[in-house]
Amino acid sequence: MDYNERRNDRRGDRGDRGERRNGGEMGDASRKLSAPQQTQCRFCRRQERYVDYKDIETLQKLLTHRGKIYSRKRSGNCAGCQRKVKRAIKRARFMALLPFTA
């Protein structure tokens, strides 16, 4: 018995390893039924051209409890609005409206 035969023998009836993880064919169908994702960021939906550094409630939603800025993927912002948010947060920190660290 060579190496490949022993390796296939250990796998058992599953065949390749992907079947168990995805739940077979049912996993693909259930994945397609999920809700549609948001297409625009919160600032684009409100059609805001400027992210105000004095709007502390909005900016705090985009920070961790330690004072770090959430990434685009986590916050849901587009690239342009994320740059505006970054600039607004840094201005608010400089004006002592937001902490640099927590």
All heavy atoms as an XYZ file, in Angstrom:
841
protein
N       0.850     -1.176      0.000
C       0.000      0.000      0.000
C       0.898      1.242      0.000
O       1.708      1.430      0.895
C      -0.871     -0.047      1.269
C      -1.978      0.961      1.260
S      -2.942      0.905      2.778
C      -4.337     -0.028      2.287
N       0.765      2.095     -1.017
C       1.606      3.281     -1.082
C       0.930      4.466     -0.365
O      -0.157      4.341      0.200
C       1.947      3.631     -2.543
C       0.736      4.061     -3.343
O      -0.381      3.771     -2.908
O       0.923      4.718     -4.386
N       1.582      5.606     -0.403
C       1.132      6.785      0.364
C      -0.260      7.250     -0.049
O      -1.111      7.519      0.802
C       2.146      7.926      0.182
C       1.697      9.206      0.800
C       1.711      9.383      2.178
C       1.212     10.247      0.011
C       1.266     10.556      2.752
C       0.762     11.420      0.566
C       0.800     11.571      1.947
O       0.358     12.727      2.513
N      -0.536      7.343     -1.357
C      -1.835      7.836     -1.827
C      -2.981      6.912     -1.426
O      -4.068      7.370     -1.078
C      -1.830      8.022     -3.347
C      -0.999      9.224     -3.753
O      -0.891     10.168     -2.984
N      -0.407      9.159     -4.927
N      -2.740      5.611     -1.465
C      -3.789      4.674     -1.065
C      -4.098      4.809      0.427
O      -5.255      4.785      0.830
C      -3.363      3.236     -1.388
C      -3.346      2.948     -2.872
C      -2.816      1.566     -3.168
O      -2.520      0.810     -2.208
O      -2.683      1.242     -4.344
N      -3.061      4.976      1.250
C      -3.289      5.148      2.694
C      -4.026      6.454      2.976
O      -4.893      6.506      3.832
C      -1.951      5.129      3.439
C      -1.472      3.711      3.693
C      -0.240      3.713      4.545
N       0.894      3.952      3.648
C       1.953      4.683      3.945
N       2.072      5.224      5.114
N       2.918      4.847      3.074
N      -3.668      7.504      2.243
C      -4.315      8.795      2.446
C      -5.797      8.719      2.085
O      -6.658      9.222      2.804
C      -3.617      9.855      1.600
C      -3.859     11.247      2.100
C      -2.966     12.216      1.376
N      -3.859     13.030      0.562
C      -3.681     13.376     -0.679
N      -2.616     12.996     -1.318
N      -4.545     14.108     -1.319
N      -6.119      8.088      0.969
C      -7.511      7.929      0.565
C      -8.271      7.019      1.513
O      -9.467      7.195      1.727
C      -7.598      7.387     -0.863
C      -7.136      8.404     -1.877
O      -7.176      9.596     -1.612
N      -6.680      7.926     -3.025
N      -7.584      6.060      2.083
C      -8.213      5.129      3.006
C      -8.637      5.842      4.300
O      -9.666      5.541      4.879
C      -7.230      3.997      3.324
C      -7.948      2.719      3.661
O      -9.081      2.560      3.186
O      -7.381      1.908      4.398
N      -7.847      6.819      4.738
C      -8.175      7.561      5.961
C      -9.388      8.467      5.774
O     -10.086      8.776      6.718
C      -6.986      8.414      6.395
C      -5.960      7.616      7.162
C      -4.888      8.524      7.628
N      -3.945      8.655      6.515
C      -2.999      9.556      6.435
N      -2.852     10.443      7.370
N      -2.185      9.598      5.412
N      -9.635      8.908      4.571
C     -10.744      9.818      4.324
C     -12.098      9.142      4.493
O     -13.085      9.783      4.785
C     -10.663     10.410      2.921
C      -9.566     11.407      2.790
C      -9.612     12.055      1.462
N      -8.500     12.982      1.322
C      -8.210     13.625      0.227
N      -8.946     13.423     -0.847
N      -7.208     14.442      0.174
N     -12.157      7.880      4.276
C     -13.405      7.170      4.449
C     -14.358      7.407      3.288
O     -13.953      7.520      2.139
N     -15.649      7.487      3.580
C     -16.674      7.589      2.544
C     -16.896      9.013      2.051
O     -17.640      9.241      1.120
C     -18.008      7.052      3.083
C     -17.924      5.571      3.388
O     -17.114      4.892      2.736
O     -18.658      5.114      4.276
N     -16.322      9.982      2.715
C     -16.606     11.372      2.366
C     -16.075     11.772      1.003
O     -16.557     12.724      0.416
C     -16.002     12.316      3.417
C     -16.801     12.361      4.674
C     -16.256     13.385      5.609
N     -14.990     12.944      6.173
C     -13.895     13.662      6.238
N     -13.893     14.883      5.777
N     -12.801     13.192      6.767
N     -15.057     11.145      0.519
C     -14.458     11.569     -0.740
C     -13.559     12.755     -0.495
O     -12.591     12.658      0.234
N     -13.876     13.905     -1.074
C     -13.050     15.076     -0.789
C     -13.581     15.768      0.470
O     -14.710     15.601      0.883
C     -13.000     16.033     -1.983
C     -14.287     16.791     -2.203
O     -15.291     16.435     -1.583
O     -14.262     17.736     -2.992
N     -12.798     16.587      1.066
C     -13.111     17.148      2.374
C     -14.133     18.273      2.318
O     -14.632     18.695      3.347
C     -11.834     17.652      3.030
C     -10.888     16.528      3.306
C      -9.684     17.018      4.053
N      -8.781     15.934      4.338
C      -8.845     15.194      5.420
N      -9.756     15.417      6.309
N      -7.992     14.224      5.614
N     -14.476     18.778      1.140
C     -15.393     19.892      1.036
C     -16.847     19.553      1.359
O     -17.615     20.419      1.736
N     -17.237     18.295      1.230
C     -18.629     17.922      1.437
C     -19.078     18.163      2.873
O     -20.163     18.661      3.107
C     -18.827     16.453      1.090
C     -18.735     16.172     -0.384
C     -18.891     14.702     -0.665
O     -19.602     14.019      0.102
O     -18.295     14.231     -1.627
N     -18.263     17.828      3.823
C     -18.659     17.947      5.220
C     -18.779     19.406      5.630
O     -19.687     19.799      6.338
C     -17.648     17.240      6.113
C     -18.045     17.290      7.565
C     -17.119     16.498      8.411
N     -15.785     17.078      8.356
C     -14.768     16.643      9.048
N     -14.906     15.605      9.822
N     -13.595     17.211      8.961
N     -17.878     20.248      5.192
C     -17.847     21.640      5.607
C     -19.042     22.423      5.059
O     -19.682     23.184      5.756
C     -16.556     22.290      5.141
C     -16.335     23.647      5.720
C     -15.013     24.204      5.331
N     -14.060     23.179      4.975
C     -13.103     23.330      4.095
N     -12.958     24.460      3.481
N     -12.275     22.365      3.802
N     -19.367     22.260      3.784
C     -20.435     23.034      3.161
C     -21.803     22.397      3.301
O     -22.787     22.982      2.914
C     -20.150     23.229      1.666
C     -18.924     24.073      1.440
O     -18.558     24.837      2.302
N     -18.299     23.913      0.294
N     -21.876     21.210      3.828
C     -23.162     20.540      3.915
C     -23.605     19.980      2.574
O     -24.784     19.774      2.340
N     -22.695     19.711      1.676
C     -23.019     19.143      0.373
C     -23.696     20.145     -0.534
O     -23.374     21.320     -0.549
N     -24.688     19.686     -1.294
C     -25.381     20.555     -2.245
C     -26.330     21.515     -1.541
O     -26.653     22.564     -2.051
C     -26.142     19.691     -3.241
C     -25.227     18.831     -4.086
C     -26.010     17.833     -4.899
O     -27.251     17.945     -4.948
O     -25.391     16.949     -5.486
N     -26.809     21.184     -0.365
C     -27.742     22.043      0.355
C     -27.077     23.348      0.783
O     -27.727     24.371      0.863
C     -28.294     21.322      1.589
C     -29.133     20.115      1.248
S     -30.607     20.552      0.337
C     -31.510     21.371      1.627
N     -25.780     23.333      1.064
C     -25.085     24.534      1.495
C     -25.076     25.611      0.426
O     -25.201     26.788      0.723
N     -24.964     25.211     -0.847
C     -24.942     26.180     -1.931
C     -26.302     26.852     -2.101
O     -26.386     28.047     -2.320
C     -24.527     25.504     -3.241
C     -23.111     24.957     -3.163
O     -22.327     25.495     -2.360
O     -22.805     23.999     -3.881
N     -27.380     26.083     -1.971
C     -28.718     26.649     -2.158
C     -29.073     27.598     -1.024
O     -29.680     28.642     -1.245
C     -29.743     25.526     -2.249
N     -28.709     27.250      0.197
C     -29.073     28.107      1.326
C     -28.265     29.398      1.321
O     -28.721     30.410      1.826
C     -28.867     27.363      2.642
O     -27.504     27.065      2.825
N     -27.089     29.381      0.779
C     -26.261     30.576      0.722
C     -26.863     31.618     -0.220
O     -26.741     32.811     -0.017
C     -24.854     30.205      0.267
C     -23.827     31.235      0.660
C     -22.411     30.842      0.320
N     -22.087     29.469      0.622
C     -21.469     28.649     -0.218
N     -21.108     29.057     -1.405
N     -21.214     27.416      0.118
N     -27.559     31.184     -1.264
C     -28.127     32.097     -2.238
C     -29.389     32.787     -1.716
O     -29.798     33.795     -2.242
C     -28.466     31.344     -3.525
C     -27.245     30.855     -4.265
C     -27.614     30.069     -5.483
C     -26.383     29.488     -6.144
N     -26.717     28.643     -7.277
N     -29.986     32.270     -0.659
C     -31.223     32.830     -0.144
C     -30.998     33.923      0.887
O     -31.947     34.413      1.477
C     -32.063     31.714      0.488
C     -32.509     30.613     -0.467
C     -33.242     29.527      0.306
C     -33.402     31.182     -1.548
N     -29.766     34.326      1.118
C     -29.492     35.344      2.126
C     -29.980     36.713      1.658
O     -30.211     36.955      0.477
C     -27.994     35.409      2.440
O     -27.292     35.814      1.291
N     -30.139     37.629      2.613
C     -30.639     38.969      2.312
C     -29.619     39.740      1.472
O     -28.409     39.550      1.628
C     -30.904     39.724      3.607
N     -30.072     40.625      0.604
C     -29.127     41.406     -0.212
C     -28.327     42.367      0.651
O     -28.828     42.900      1.649
C     -30.030     42.171     -1.185
C     -31.366     42.187     -0.543
C     -31.458     40.950      0.287
N     -27.096     42.586      0.283
C     -26.232     43.459      1.047
C     -26.510     44.916      0.702
O     -27.048     45.228     -0.354
C     -24.770     43.144      0.756
C     -24.361     41.769      1.234
C     -22.894     41.501      0.960
O     -22.247     42.278      0.270
N     -22.379     40.429      1.496
N     -26.117     45.817      1.622
C     -26.288     47.233      1.373
C     -25.380     47.654      0.227
O     -24.239     47.213      0.138
C     -25.930     48.044      2.604
C     -26.868     47.835      3.761
C     -26.431     48.627      4.975
O     -25.332     49.156      5.008
N     -27.291     48.688      5.953
N     -25.883     48.531     -0.621
C     -25.098     48.932     -1.777
C     -24.386     50.260     -1.555
O     -23.431     50.559     -2.247
C     -25.991     49.055     -3.019
O     -27.053     49.961     -2.728
C     -26.580     47.712     -3.399
N     -24.846     51.061     -0.595
C     -24.227     52.356     -0.370
C     -23.890     52.522      1.105
O     -24.534     51.937      1.971
C     -25.169     53.485     -0.786
C     -25.359     53.605     -2.267
C     -26.242     54.780     -2.599
O     -27.188     55.061     -1.885
N     -25.922     55.464     -3.671
N     -22.927     53.370      1.375
C     -22.568     53.646      2.763
C     -23.571     54.615      3.378
O     -24.397     55.202      2.683
C     -21.144     54.195      2.853
S     -20.951     55.875      2.276
N     -23.496     54.800      4.688
C     -24.483     55.636      5.392
C     -24.439     57.087      4.948
O     -25.457     57.765      4.929
C     -24.277     55.524      6.901
C     -23.002     56.153      7.394
C     -22.879     56.061      8.886
N     -22.438     54.717      9.242
C     -22.589     54.182     10.429
N     -23.146     54.843     11.386
N     -22.164     52.968     10.664
N     -23.278     57.578      4.563
C     -23.163     58.969      4.143
C     -23.662     59.165      2.718
O     -24.264     60.192      2.405
C     -21.720     59.448      4.286
C     -21.214     59.340      5.698
C     -20.344     58.328      6.065
C     -21.625     60.237      6.662
C     -19.894     58.225      7.361
C     -21.185     60.147      7.965
C     -20.315     59.132      8.315
N     -23.438     58.184      1.858
C     -23.942     58.274      0.481
C     -25.460     58.149      0.449
O     -26.122     58.789     -0.365
C     -23.313     57.194     -0.388
S     -21.564     57.445     -0.693
N     -26.039     57.324      1.328
C     -27.498     57.192      1.379
C     -28.153     58.499      1.797
O     -29.204     58.864      1.297
C     -27.899     56.091      2.364
C     -27.811     54.705      1.792
C     -28.411     53.732      2.752
N     -27.747     53.835      4.045
C     -27.166     52.838      4.687
N     -27.177     51.636      4.167
N     -26.568     53.013      5.841
N     -27.524     59.215      2.735
C     -28.062     60.500      3.193
C     -27.642     61.652      2.281
O     -28.013     62.790      2.521
C     -27.575     60.791      4.618
C     -28.207     59.902      5.654
C     -27.847     60.414      7.024
N     -27.104     59.383      7.734
C     -26.185     59.605      8.659
N     -25.866     60.821      8.995
N     -25.576     58.604      9.242
N     -26.821     61.355      1.291
C     -26.301     62.323      0.327
C     -25.582     63.476      1.026
O     -25.758     64.650      0.686
C     -27.427     62.845     -0.558
C     -28.033     61.766     -1.418
C     -29.190     62.255     -2.249
O     -29.679     63.357     -2.058
N     -29.633     61.427     -3.190
N     -24.752     63.124      1.997
C     -23.955     64.123      2.701
C     -22.655     64.338      1.943
O     -21.967     63.389      1.598
C     -23.660     63.665      4.130
C     -24.879     63.620      5.007
C     -24.549     63.237      6.434
O     -23.342     63.258      6.799
O     -25.477     62.911      7.173
N     -22.325     65.575      1.712
C     -21.089     65.882      0.997
C     -19.938     66.093      1.965
O     -18.782     66.044      1.581
C     -21.293     67.151      0.159
C     -22.484     66.996     -0.792
C     -22.395     67.953     -1.870
N     -21.211     67.576     -2.653
C     -20.838     68.158     -3.762
N     -21.550     69.123     -4.243
N     -19.765     67.790     -4.401
N     -20.265     66.367      3.223
C     -19.255     66.721      4.210
C     -19.548     65.955      5.492
O     -20.688     65.923      5.958
C     -19.330     68.235      4.465
C     -18.404     68.740      5.548
C     -17.036     68.835      5.320
C     -18.901     69.122      6.781
C     -16.198     69.309      6.307
C     -18.065     69.589      7.767
C     -16.710     69.685      7.526
O     -15.881     70.148      8.495
N     -18.533     65.326      6.065
C     -18.673     64.644      7.346
C     -18.234     65.631      8.414
O     -17.070     66.040      8.459
C     -17.827     63.352      7.394
C     -17.981     62.669      8.739
C     -18.230     62.422      6.267
N     -19.156     66.029      9.263
C     -18.910     67.085     10.236
C     -18.123     66.540     11.424
O     -18.524     65.548     12.034
C     -20.235     67.675     10.700
C     -20.055     68.953     11.481
O     -18.934     69.501     11.456
O     -21.035     69.397     12.101
N     -17.041     67.190     11.772
C     -16.231     66.738     12.905
C     -16.902     67.047     14.234
O     -16.531     66.489     15.262
C     -14.828     67.359     12.856
C     -14.778     68.839     13.168
C     -14.552     69.278     14.459
C     -14.953     69.783     12.163
C     -14.496     70.636     14.749
C     -14.901     71.128     12.438
C     -14.677     71.555     13.738
O     -14.626     72.885     14.022
N     -17.931     67.887     14.230
C     -18.645     68.219     15.462
C     -19.784     67.242     15.751
O     -20.367     67.279     16.824
C     -19.197     69.645     15.375
C     -18.097     70.698     15.351
C     -18.651     72.062     15.085
C     -18.815     72.220     13.592
N     -19.179     73.561     13.176
N     -20.091     66.360     14.808
C     -21.145     65.358     14.990
C     -20.554     64.140     15.710
O     -20.227     63.126     15.104
C     -21.730     64.978     13.630
C     -22.940     64.074     13.744
O     -23.434     63.881     14.873
O     -23.382     63.568     12.701
N     -20.453     64.248     17.021
C     -19.743     63.246     17.814
C     -20.481     61.912     17.844
O     -19.857     60.853     17.816
C     -19.515     63.780     19.250
C     -18.698     65.067     19.204
C     -18.817     62.754     20.109
C     -17.382     64.924     18.494
N     -21.817     61.921     17.888
C     -22.574     60.658     17.955
C     -22.296     59.782     16.738
O     -22.118     58.576     16.855
C     -24.081     60.937     18.055
C     -24.517     61.560     19.359
C     -24.419     63.075     19.333
O     -24.604     63.669     18.251
O     -24.142     63.656     20.386
N     -22.276     60.404     15.568
C     -22.006     59.641     14.347
C     -20.572     59.141     14.323
O     -20.310     57.994     13.955
C     -22.267     60.509     13.105
O     -23.600     60.992     13.161
C     -22.078     59.715     11.829
N     -19.637     59.978     14.714
C     -18.228     59.585     14.660
C     -17.913     58.508     15.687
O     -17.065     57.652     15.440
C     -17.333     60.806     14.875
C     -17.392     61.874     13.778
C     -16.468     63.020     14.124
C     -17.040     61.286     12.427
N     -18.586     58.511     16.841
C     -18.317     57.490     17.850
C     -18.765     56.110     17.395
O     -18.210     55.111     17.828
C     -19.000     57.851     19.169
C     -18.217     58.859     19.969
C     -18.876     59.187     21.287
O     -20.090     59.057     21.419
N     -18.083     59.623     22.240
N     -19.756     56.046     16.502
C     -20.186     54.758     15.957
C     -19.119     54.152     15.055
O     -19.148     52.960     14.770
C     -21.481     54.929     15.171
C     -22.665     55.281     16.040
C     -23.888     55.515     15.195
C     -25.038     56.001     16.046
N     -26.203     56.380     15.240
N     -18.202     54.985     14.578
C     -17.162     54.523     13.664
C     -15.833     54.282     14.375
O     -14.813     54.084     13.728
C     -16.981     55.547     12.544
C     -18.249     55.807     11.730
C     -18.063     56.995     10.821
C     -18.642     54.582     10.942
N     -15.865     54.302     15.716
C     -14.669     54.062     16.526
C     -14.879     52.847     17.419
O     -16.004     52.573     17.850
C     -14.364     55.270     17.421
C     -13.952     56.567     16.754
C     -13.860     57.668     17.792
C     -12.637     56.405     16.043
N     -13.797     52.142     17.731
C     -13.872     51.071     18.719
C     -13.924     51.697     20.106
O     -13.755     52.906     20.268
C     -12.637     50.155     18.629
O     -11.476     50.908     18.971
C     -12.482     49.564     17.242
N     -14.136     50.862     21.115
C     -14.155     51.385     22.480
C     -12.763     51.841     22.921
O     -12.633     52.562     23.897
C     -14.707     50.329     23.450
C     -13.799     49.158     23.644
N     -13.659     48.163     22.701
C     -12.975     48.851     24.660
C     -12.783     47.269     23.140
N     -12.359     47.654     24.328
N     -11.732     51.439     22.193
C     -10.368     51.865     22.492
C      -9.980     53.125     21.729
O      -8.888     53.645     21.893
C      -9.376     50.758     22.130
C      -9.687     49.432     22.748
C      -9.214     49.362     24.146
N      -7.825     48.945     24.135
C      -7.051     48.973     25.199
N      -7.531     49.383     26.337
N      -5.818     48.581     25.129
N     -10.845     53.607     20.824
C     -10.578     54.834     20.092
C      -9.999     54.622     18.713
O      -9.618     55.596     18.057
N      -9.953     53.381     18.238
C      -9.433     53.120     16.894
C     -10.542     53.272     15.865
O     -11.712     53.007     16.140
C      -8.876     51.695     16.805
C      -7.646     51.471     17.628
C      -7.160     50.063     17.396
C      -5.856     49.813     18.100
N      -5.340     48.471     17.789
N     -10.176     53.679     14.664
C     -11.142     53.859     13.582
C     -11.436     52.502     12.954
O     -10.518     51.742     12.629
C     -10.594     54.829     12.514
C     -10.239     56.173     13.144
C     -11.594     55.015     11.386
C      -9.520     57.118     12.203
N     -12.738     52.179     12.790
C     -13.123     50.934     12.136
C     -12.709     50.964     10.679
O     -12.699     52.012     10.029
C     -14.635     50.724     12.187
C     -15.151     50.190     13.502
C     -16.190     50.821     14.157
C     -14.620     49.042     14.070
C     -16.677     50.338     15.351
C     -15.095     48.553     15.261
C     -16.125     49.198     15.900
O     -16.607     48.721     17.075
N     -12.407     49.786     10.131
C     -12.033     49.679      8.730
C     -13.254     49.894      7.838
O     -14.397     49.892      8.295
C     -11.438     48.295      8.458
O     -12.431     47.308      8.666
N     -13.013     50.067      6.573
C     -14.100     50.242      5.604
C     -15.019     49.046      5.601
O     -16.243     49.169      5.546
C     -13.528     50.382      4.191
C     -13.136     51.758      3.809
C     -12.692     51.787      2.371
N     -13.733     51.271      1.490
C     -13.514     50.795      0.283
N     -12.303     50.745     -0.196
N     -14.495     50.366     -0.461
N     -14.445     47.866      5.678
C     -15.238     46.645      5.631
C     -16.151     46.551      6.846
O     -17.307     46.160      6.749
C     -14.296     45.445      5.578
C     -14.960     44.136      5.325
C     -13.926     43.064      5.135
C     -14.566     41.742      4.758
N     -13.565     40.699      4.532
N     -15.638     46.929      7.986
C     -16.410     46.846      9.230
C     -17.447     47.964      9.329
O     -18.562     47.742      9.769
C     -15.436     46.914     10.405
C     -16.050     46.829     11.760
C     -16.194     45.385     12.177
N     -16.907     45.284     13.424
C     -16.349     45.079     14.590
N     -15.041     44.959     14.683
N     -17.083     44.977     15.672
N     -17.092     49.158      8.908
C     -18.014     50.294      9.032
C     -19.015     50.354      7.889
O     -20.085     50.932      8.038
C     -17.232     51.604      9.091
O     -16.561     51.841      7.878
N     -18.680     49.787      6.728
C     -19.583     49.807      5.583
C     -19.480     51.064      4.749
O     -20.340     51.328      3.916
N     -18.446     51.857      4.961
C     -18.274     53.098      4.203
C     -17.619     52.830      2.865
O     -16.846     51.883      2.718
C     -17.402     54.089      4.974
C     -18.086     54.605      6.212
O     -19.295     54.624      6.292
N     -17.299     55.011      7.181
N     -17.893     53.712      1.911
C     -17.176     53.654      0.638
C     -15.810     54.315      0.841
O     -15.548     54.922      1.879
C     -17.967     54.340     -0.467
S     -18.207     56.094     -0.236
N     -14.940     54.222     -0.138
C     -13.575     54.723      0.019
C     -13.534     56.228      0.234
O     -12.816     56.729      1.103
C     -12.739     54.339     -1.207
N     -14.314     56.955     -0.537
C     -14.316     58.412     -0.409
C     -14.840     58.867      0.941
O     -14.266     59.757      1.579
N     -15.927     58.256      1.391
C     -16.505     58.641      2.684
C     -15.617     58.199      3.833
O     -15.570     58.858      4.874
C     -17.904     58.063      2.828
S     -19.090     58.824      1.710
N     -14.897     57.081      3.668
C     -13.987     56.649      4.723
C     -12.854     57.663      4.893
O     -12.428     57.943      6.010
C     -13.423     55.258      4.404
C     -12.517     54.693      5.461
C     -13.235     54.275      6.724
O     -14.458     54.194      6.754
N     -12.495     54.013      7.761
N     -12.381     58.245      3.797
C     -11.351     59.278      3.906
C     -11.896     60.518      4.600
O     -11.210     61.144      5.422
C     -10.815     59.639      2.517
C      -9.890     58.584      1.953
C      -9.171     59.085      0.727
N     -10.068     59.270     -0.405
C     -10.343     58.337     -1.304
N      -9.802     57.134     -1.195
N     -11.148     58.592     -2.309
N     -13.166     60.878      4.293
C     -13.788     62.025      4.959
C     -13.973     61.765      6.440
O     -13.765     62.650      7.272
C     -15.142     62.332      4.308
C     -15.047     62.840      2.896
C     -16.429     62.997      2.293
C     -16.361     63.285      0.820
N     -17.693     63.335      0.204
N     -14.356     60.537      6.785
C     -14.534     60.164      8.193
C     -13.200     60.228      8.917
O     -13.118     60.747     10.038
C     -15.156     58.752      8.300
C     -15.008     58.180      9.696
C     -16.605     58.783      7.898
N     -12.155     59.720      8.283
C     -10.830     59.741      8.902
C     -10.406     61.169      9.207
O      -9.940     61.472     10.312
C      -9.816     59.074      7.958
C      -8.392     59.098      8.474
C      -7.416     58.617      7.423
C      -7.280     59.671      6.350
N      -6.196     59.415      5.402
N     -10.613     62.048      8.241
C     -10.250     63.450      8.424
C     -11.078     64.091      9.542
O     -10.553     64.835     10.374
C     -10.451     64.192      7.107
C      -9.652     65.449      6.988
C      -9.716     66.032      5.584
N      -9.299     65.082      4.563
C     -10.043     64.750      3.496
N     -11.225     65.276      3.315
N      -9.579     63.899      2.611
N     -12.385     63.780      9.585
C     -13.261     64.353     10.611
C     -12.888     63.850     11.998
O     -12.885     64.622     12.971
C     -14.711     64.011     10.295
N     -12.558     62.569     12.117
C     -12.169     62.008     13.420
C     -10.872     62.642     13.901
O     -10.737     63.003     15.076
C     -12.063     60.473     13.342
C     -13.455     59.860     13.210
C     -11.343     59.907     14.549
C     -13.467     58.382     12.961
N      -9.925     62.810     13.012
C      -8.658     63.421     13.412
C      -8.837     64.877     13.811
O      -8.209     65.354     14.757
C      -7.633     63.278     12.294
C      -7.191     61.832     12.128
C      -6.154     61.661     11.058
C      -5.719     60.207     10.972
N      -4.662     59.991      9.994
N      -9.733     65.592     13.132
C     -10.025     66.975     13.519
C     -10.705     67.018     14.885
O     -10.393     67.873     15.719
C     -10.923     67.637     12.482
C     -10.195     68.014     11.233
C     -11.135     68.652     10.241
N     -10.414     68.988      9.019
C     -10.991     69.275      7.872
N     -12.307     69.262      7.766
N     -10.265     69.573      6.814
N     -11.650     66.102     15.110
C     -12.354     66.063     16.391
C     -11.396     65.705     17.527
O     -11.525     66.223     18.639
C     -13.500     65.062     16.325
N     -10.443     64.843     17.261
C      -9.437     64.518     18.288
C      -8.578     65.743     18.609
O      -8.283     66.004     19.769
C      -8.540     63.376     17.795
C      -9.192     62.022     17.838
C      -8.279     60.995     17.223
N      -8.821     59.651     17.322
C      -8.357     58.627     16.649
N      -7.327     58.790     15.813
N      -8.887     57.437     16.791
N      -8.193     66.467     17.582
C      -7.364     67.644     17.788
C      -8.094     68.725     18.562
O      -7.518     69.434     19.380
C      -6.904     68.196     16.428
C      -5.951     69.326     16.539
C      -4.640     69.121     16.912
C      -6.372     70.620     16.292
C      -3.764     70.184     17.022
C      -5.509     71.685     16.406
C      -4.189     71.473     16.782
N      -9.410     68.829     18.348
C     -10.233     69.814     19.058
C     -10.688     69.302     20.429
O     -11.468     69.966     21.098
C     -11.459     70.172     18.224
C     -11.141     70.789     16.880
S     -10.329     72.361     17.021
C     -11.665     73.356     17.571
N     -10.235     68.126     20.820
C     -10.548     67.491     22.110
C     -12.019     67.115     22.236
O     -12.568     67.074     23.324
C     -10.117     68.364     23.274
N     -12.671     66.809     21.109
C     -14.043     66.325     21.139
C     -14.077     64.799     21.244
O     -15.046     64.238     21.756
C     -14.798     66.783     19.884
C     -14.905     68.292     19.694
C     -15.512     68.602     18.332
C     -15.711     68.899     20.806
N     -13.044     64.153     20.734
C     -12.902     62.705     20.833
C     -11.529     62.400     21.434
O     -10.579     63.148     21.228
C     -12.978     62.065     19.438
C     -14.328     62.019     18.750
C     -14.169     61.501     17.332
C     -15.287     61.148     19.518
N     -11.414     61.286     22.161
C     -10.111     60.923     22.731
C      -9.198     60.298     21.673
O      -9.661     59.655     20.722
C     -10.472     59.905     23.801
C     -11.721     59.283     23.317
C     -12.475     60.364     22.580
N      -7.908     60.469     21.859
C      -6.936     59.782     20.995
C      -6.904     58.302     21.343
O      -6.871     57.455     20.474
C      -5.541     60.390     21.158
C      -5.364     61.662     20.389
C      -5.592     62.894     20.988
C      -4.971     61.654     19.075
C      -5.433     64.057     20.286
C      -4.807     62.818     18.352
C      -5.042     64.026     18.972
N      -6.921     57.978     22.631
C      -6.990     56.600     23.100
C      -7.982     56.545     24.258
O      -8.298     57.566     24.868
C      -5.633     56.087     23.603
O      -5.191     56.926     24.661
C      -4.607     56.049     22.497
N      -8.434     55.341     24.538
C      -9.406     55.201     25.644
C      -8.767     54.579     26.862
O      -7.745     54.006     26.861
C     -10.572     54.350     25.195
